[in-house]
Amino acid sequence: MTSTLTIESRSLDEGTIEIWTIDREPSMNALNRDLVRAIGEAARRAEENKEVRAVVLTGRGQKAFCAGADLKERRGMSEAEIRDFLALYRTEFRFLDKLSKPTVAALNGAAFGGGLELALVCDLRVAAPHARMGLTELSLGIIPGAGGTQRLTRLVSEAKAKELLLFSSRLDANEALALGILNHITEAADTLVDETVQWMRPILSKAPIAVGAALEAVDAAMDLALEDGLAAELRLYERTLVSRDRVEALEAFLEKRPPRFEGR
């Protein structure tokens, strides 16, 4: 991979989980072009690797998950280059967004601007107790450009999203949990990743085909009208119906043993 993103594989009884760590601690793990490309590449590799069952995305250190766009890099960009960078967000983050394995952002510190936008791309979000977050772009005379306005509004409400954006609100972990932006807060900062992995283990025990179908079905609910969403759900159910894992689940139930899912 690249020095901007390090990848660790952890083998558990339930399967392999990858830990992606943004490795730009001196720059508060800020997003530059190399990092955005590295995230897209990592997502493509994880999609192709059947051994990988889930992904945890975190940042190096305890100060910042990702402080947003790298303003030193951004300062030297022309307007055309900034437009190209926004297009890079769309193409590369889409691979993470559409990954068929569960993705969890583990916020080890500040997640502002593009950093929170990156966390919102993930399926779930966990944070250390000291983490703070917000879409603060209006303070810089811009708005979120990596999907933040759309994904935040889908998590909270239209009025609350407008409030958070217009006030450039900075939320602590408990406030974000109450709003539904976070799913879980860990006990301590120094055990964030380990606690997140343990929190995810029940997900890893599920049939991979069913997990991917569930993620895709929920995404369809956000994007489609009800009738189209119901049709998508039925199509995705068919994917699980013809799987070997469904048969294995029934056999395991009758034999009173844990199922051994293989993703087929």
LUMKE-852226 format. One line per 4 residues: number of its first residue (from 1); for each residue x, y, z of C-alpha. Coordinates in Angstrom, 2 decimals, decimal comma. Example, Ala and Ser with C-alpha at 12.3 -4.5 7.8 and 13.67 -1.06 7.14 Angstrom:
// LUMKE-852226
1> 12,30:-4,50:7,80; 13,67:-1,06:7,14;
This chain:
// LUMKE-852226
1> 0,00:0,00:0,00; 1,20:3,56:0,48; 2,69:5,25:3,51; -0,47:7,34:3,86;
5> -2,53:4,26:4,79; -1,30:1,16:6,61; -3,27:-2,08:6,60; -3,24:-4,79:9,26;
9> -5,09:-8,10:8,99; -6,45:-9,71:12,14; -7,52:-13,35:12,01; -10,38:-14,15:14,34;
13> -12,40:-17,31:14,78; -15,17:-15,64:12,78; -12,90:-14,53:9,94; -10,37:-11,87:8,97;
17> -10,88:-8,20:9,71; -8,71:-5,48:8,19; -7,59:-2,44:10,19; -6,86:0,54:7,95;
21> -4,93:3,30:9,70; -4,55:6,76:8,20; -0,84:7,32:8,67; -0,39:11,09:8,46;
25> -0,23:11,93:12,16; 2,01:15,04:11,75; -0,70:16,48:9,46; -3,55:15,46:11,80;
29> -4,27:12,61:9,34; -5,60:15,15:6,85; -6,87:14,09:3,44; -4,55:14,62:0,51;
33> -4,74:13,14:-2,97; -2,47:10,19:-2,19; -4,57:9,24:0,83; -7,86:9,47:-1,05;
37> -6,46:7,21:-3,78; -5,08:4,79:-1,17; -8,52:4,44:0,44; -10,10:3,64:-2,91;
41> -7,39:1,10:-3,70; -7,75:-0,55:-0,30; -11,51:-0,85:-0,78; -11,08:-2,46:-4,20;
45> -8,63:-4,99:-2,78; -10,87:-5,78:0,17; -13,82:-6,37:-2,16; -11,83:-8,91:-4,15;
49> -10,40:-10,69:-1,10; -12,94:-13,26:0,10; -11,01:-13,76:3,34; -11,77:-10,20:4,46;
53> -15,04:-10,08:6,37; -15,03:-6,46:7,65; -12,97:-3,26:7,77; -12,13:-0,84:10,57;
57> -10,86:2,57:9,43; -9,03:4,68:12,02; -6,28:7,28:12,34; -2,77:7,24:13,77;
61> -2,41:8,65:17,28; -5,11:9,99:19,57; -5,47:13,57:18,36; -7,28:13,15:15,06;
65> -9,13:10,53:13,06; -8,92:12,94:10,15; -8,90:16,72:10,52; -10,33:17,24:7,02;
69> -8,69:18,29:3,79; -4,97:19,00:3,84; -5,13:22,79:3,67; -1,42:23,09:2,86;
73> -2,01:21,03:-0,28; -5,31:22,77:-0,98; -3,72:26,25:-0,74; -1,56:25,52:-3,76;
77> -4,42:24,25:-5,93; -6,14:26,14:-8,68; -9,93:26,14:-8,88; -9,73:23,52:-11,62;
81> -7,48:21,31:-9,47; -9,90:21,59:-6,55; -12,73:20,48:-8,84; -10,60:17,49:-9,87;
85> -9,97:16,70:-6,20; -13,70:16,73:-5,46; -14,21:14,33:-8,37; -11,52:12,10:-6,82;
89> -13,52:12,01:-3,58; -16,53:10,77:-5,54; -14,73:8,04:-7,46; -12,50:6,69:-4,67;
93> -14,89:6,99:-1,73; -17,54:5,24:-3,79; -15,51:2,02:-3,59; -15,62:2,29:0,20;
97> -19,29:3,25:0,16; -20,25:0,23:-1,96; -17,98:-2,32:-0,28; -20,00:-5,49:0,37;
101> -18,29:-6,03:3,73; -19,22:-3,97:6,84; -17,06:-0,88:7,33; -16,65:0,90:10,66;
105> -14,97:4,24:11,20; -13,19:4,18:14,58; -12,77:7,83:15,52; -9,64:8,13:17,62;
109> -9,89:11,90:17,86; -11,07:14,90:15,86; -13,11:14,31:12,70; -13,89:17,64:11,12;
113> -14,91:18,60:7,60; -13,75:15,96:5,16; -12,75:13,76:8,09; -16,34:13,43:9,24;
117> -17,43:13,05:5,61; -15,07:10,08:5,34; -16,50:8,58:8,52; -20,01:9,02:7,15;
121> -19,07:6,96:4,09; -18,59:3,95:6,39; -21,56:1,80:7,41; -21,07:2,37:11,15;
125> -19,14:4,73:13,42; -17,46:4,11:16,78; -15,56:6,75:18,75; -13,21:7,13:21,66;
129> -14,71:9,14:24,54; -12,67:12,26:23,72; -13,52:12,37:20,00; -15,10:15,48:18,54;
133> -16,63:15,91:15,11; -18,50:18,24:12,79; -18,97:19,48:9,25; -17,20:22,80:9,73;
137> -16,62:23,79:6,11; -18,77:26,92:6,25; -16,12:28,43:8,54; -13,78:28,28:5,52;
141> -16,27:29,82:3,10; -17,20:26,53:1,43; -19,60:23,64:1,98; -18,89:19,89:2,29;
145> -17,86:18,46:-1,06; -17,41:14,75:-0,32; -21,05:13,84:0,31; -21,41:15,26:3,80;
149> -24,59:17,25:3,20; -26,32:14,18:1,77; -25,15:11,54:4,23; -25,59:13,67:7,36;
153> -29,16:14,57:6,37; -29,95:10,86:5,98; -28,73:10,20:9,51; -30,33:13,09:11,33;
157> -33,12:15,33:10,03; -33,23:18,11:7,47; -33,56:20,79:10,16; -30,81:19,30:12,36;
161> -28,46:18,90:9,40; -28,97:22,53:8,47; -28,34:23,57:12,07; -25,12:21,59:12,32;
165> -23,86:22,95:9,00; -24,85:26,58:9,47; -23,41:26,80:12,98; -20,33:24,73:12,07;
169> -21,17:22,74:15,18; -18,48:20,70:16,91; -20,06:17,73:18,67; -18,59:15,63:21,42;
173> -19,00:11,85:21,32; -22,08:11,78:23,54; -23,85:14,43:21,47; -23,04:12,57:18,25;
177> -24,29:9,30:19,75; -27,58:10,93:20,79; -28,08:12,23:17,23; -27,39:8,82:15,67;
181> -24,15:9,91:14,01; -22,26:7,45:16,21; -23,29:3,87:16,92; -21,05:3,23:19,90;
185> -18,53:4,90:22,25; -15,67:2,81:23,57; -14,55:2,69:27,19; -11,12:4,18:26,54;
189> -9,12:5,86:23,81; -6,11:3,54:23,94; -8,28:0,46:23,41; -10,41:1,96:20,63;
193> -9,45:-0,45:17,86; -9,48:-3,55:20,05; -12,88:-2,63:21,48; -14,20:-1,90:17,99;
197> -13,05:-5,30:16,74; -14,75:-7,02:19,68; -17,91:-4,97:19,10; -17,97:-6,16:15,48;
201> -17,47:-9,88:16,16; -21,21:-10,70:16,14; -21,37:-9,23:12,62; -18,46:-11,36:11,48;
205> -20,29:-14,48:12,65; -23,07:-13,87:10,10; -23,15:-15,32:6,56; -21,09:-13,03:4,30;
209> -23,58:-13,19:1,42; -26,43:-12,21:3,73; -24,39:-9,38:5,26; -23,60:-7,94:1,86;
213> -27,22:-8,28:0,75; -28,46:-6,53:3,90; -26,09:-3,61:3,38; -27,17:-3,26:-0,24;
217> -30,86:-3,48:0,68; -30,58:-0,70:3,25; -28,72:1,47:0,74; -31,56:0,86:-1,70;
221> -34,06:2,05:0,90; -32,23:5,39:1,01; -32,03:5,78:-2,76; -35,25:4,32:-4,19;
225> -38,98:4,83:-3,98; -40,73:2,26:-1,77; -41,94:-0,03:-4,56; -38,53:-0,04:-6,21;
229> -36,91:-0,66:-2,85; -39,18:-3,63:-2,17; -38,28:-5,07:-5,56; -34,59:-4,62:-4,73;
233> -35,10:-6,39:-1,39; -36,73:-9,36:-3,14; -33,87:-9,54:-5,64; -31,34:-9,48:-2,82;
237> -33,27:-12,10:-0,83; -32,94:-14,38:-3,86; -29,18:-14,05:-3,59; -29,29:-15,48:-0,06;
241> -31,95:-18,07:-0,92; -29,72:-19,89:-3,41; -26,59:-19,70:-1,23; -24,91:-22,68:0,38;
245> -24,66:-20,63:3,58; -28,46:-20,62:3,95; -28,48:-24,43:3,83; -25,60:-24,53:6,30;
249> -27,54:-22,30:8,72; -30,51:-24,68:8,67; -28,30:-27,73:9,10; -26,46:-26,12:12,00;
253> -29,76:-25,26:13,68; -31,02:-28,83:13,42; -27,68:-30,22:14,60; -27,50:-27,70:17,45;
257> -24,06:-26,39:16,51; -22,65:-23,03:15,35; -22,87:-22,58:11,56; -19,71:-22,60:9,48;
261> -20,29:-19,97:6,82; -18,03:-19,90:3,76; -19,54:-17,07:1,73; -20,95:-19,26:-1,00;
